[in-house]
Amino acid sequence: MRGKVLSFNGSTGLISGDDGKRYTFAALDLVGDSSYVPAGTTVDFEPEGSTATSIYVISMALGDKNKYVAALLAFFFGCLGIHKFYLGKTTAGIIMLIAGTAGWILILPGFLCACIAFIETIIYLVKSDQSFYEDYIAGDKSWF
């Protein structure tokens, strides 16, 4: 049966099946390399009473933040921390903005911001969509 994930906290979750019923599931029921499924993800599963087992991810809802947009912002405006603001990491964005503007007076802070932005551009492009979502959108990771 198919359904959509309503919630998942890393260990347990809730699926709304196509039959209109809701099914609970555990992280151990996820099949394949999926370890996290955000709300809105379409899944295929086997219903067993009110529990879902053998859950396969069909299409993952990865939110409204795109890793390619974040990478472009980091590459072109990384010294200003614009990619940090885009990802909702305001504190990190403010640090990069201050170091990337006033920091050029001392040269080193501005240069470090440019290096960090370039490294983050590469990391964003290399990460899988799921890993990017888990680290930078759902998670609290602000740096590297």
TAWO-V954886 format. One record per residue. N is the residue number from 1. SS is DSSP state (alpha for helix, beta for strand, coil for the rest). PHI is phi as a letter, one per 40 degrees, with the letter a starting at -180 (999 if undefined). OMEGA is omega in degrees with one decimal (NA if undefined). Layout:
BEGIN
n/ss/phi/omega
N/SS/PHI/OMEGA
N/SS/PHI/OMEGA
END
This chain:
BEGIN
n/ss/phi/omega
1/coil/999/177.1
2/beta/b/177.9
3/beta/a/178.8
4/beta/b/177.5
5/beta/c/177.3
6/beta/c/178.4
7/beta/a/176.5
8/beta/a/-176.6
9/coil/b/-179.4
10/coil/h/178.0
11/coil/b/177.5
12/beta/b/-179.5
13/beta/a/-177.4
14/beta/b/179.8
15/beta/b/171.5
16/beta/c/-177.6
17/beta/c/177.8
18/coil/c/178.9
19/coil/c/178.9
20/coil/g/179.9
21/coil/c/177.5
22/beta/b/-176.6
23/beta/b/174.6
24/beta/c/176.9
25/beta/a/176.8
26/beta/b/-179.8
27/alpha/d/179.7
28/alpha/c/179.8
29/alpha/c/178.3
30/beta/c/-178.2
31/coil/b/-179.9
32/coil/g/-176.0
33/coil/c/178.5
34/coil/c/176.5
35/coil/b/-179.6
36/coil/a/176.9
37/coil/b/179.9
38/coil/c/177.0
39/coil/d/-179.3
40/coil/g/180.0
41/coil/c/176.7
42/beta/c/-177.6
43/beta/b/172.0
44/beta/b/-175.0
45/beta/a/175.5
46/beta/b/177.7
47/beta/c/174.7
48/beta/b/-174.2
49/coil/g/178.0
50/coil/b/-179.1
51/beta/b/175.8
52/beta/b/177.2
53/beta/b/179.5
54/beta/f/-174.4
55/beta/c/177.1
56/beta/b/178.2
57/beta/c/177.8
58/beta/c/175.5
59/beta/a/-174.4
60/coil/c/173.7
61/coil/c/-173.9
62/coil/b/176.6
63/coil/g/-174.4
64/coil/c/179.2
65/coil/c/-176.1
66/coil/b/-177.9
67/alpha/c/179.7
68/alpha/c/175.8
69/alpha/c/178.2
70/alpha/c/179.9
71/alpha/c/178.3
72/alpha/c/178.0
73/alpha/c/178.7
74/alpha/c/-177.7
75/alpha/c/-174.6
76/alpha/c/-176.5
77/alpha/b/-174.8
78/alpha/c/-179.9
79/alpha/c/179.7
80/alpha/c/177.6
81/coil/g/-176.9
82/alpha/c/179.3
83/alpha/c/177.4
84/alpha/c/177.6
85/alpha/c/178.3
86/alpha/d/-178.8
87/coil/c/178.1
88/coil/g/178.8
89/coil/c/-171.5
90/alpha/c/-179.2
91/alpha/c/178.2
92/alpha/c/178.1
93/alpha/c/178.9
94/alpha/c/177.8
95/alpha/c/-179.6
96/alpha/c/179.1
97/alpha/c/179.5
98/alpha/c/-179.3
99/alpha/c/-178.3
100/alpha/c/177.6
101/alpha/b/-179.5
102/alpha/c/-178.0
103/alpha/c/-179.8
104/alpha/c/176.0
105/alpha/c/178.7
106/coil/c/178.3
107/coil/g/-174.6
108/alpha/d/-179.8
109/alpha/c/178.2
110/alpha/c/178.4
111/alpha/c/177.9
112/alpha/c/177.0
113/alpha/c/179.1
114/alpha/c/178.1
115/alpha/c/179.0
116/alpha/c/-179.8
117/alpha/c/179.3
118/alpha/c/178.4
119/alpha/c/179.3
120/alpha/c/174.7
121/alpha/d/-179.7
122/alpha/c/180.0
123/alpha/c/-179.9
124/alpha/d/-178.1
125/alpha/c/-175.9
126/alpha/c/-177.6
127/coil/c/173.3
128/coil/c/179.8
129/alpha/d/-178.9
130/alpha/c/179.6
131/alpha/c/177.3
132/alpha/c/179.6
133/alpha/c/-177.6
134/alpha/c/-175.8
135/alpha/c/-167.5
136/alpha/b/-179.3
137/alpha/b/179.0
138/alpha/c/-176.5
139/coil/c/-178.0
140/coil/b/-176.3
141/coil/c/-179.3
142/coil/b/-175.4
143/coil/b/177.8
144/coil/f/NA
END
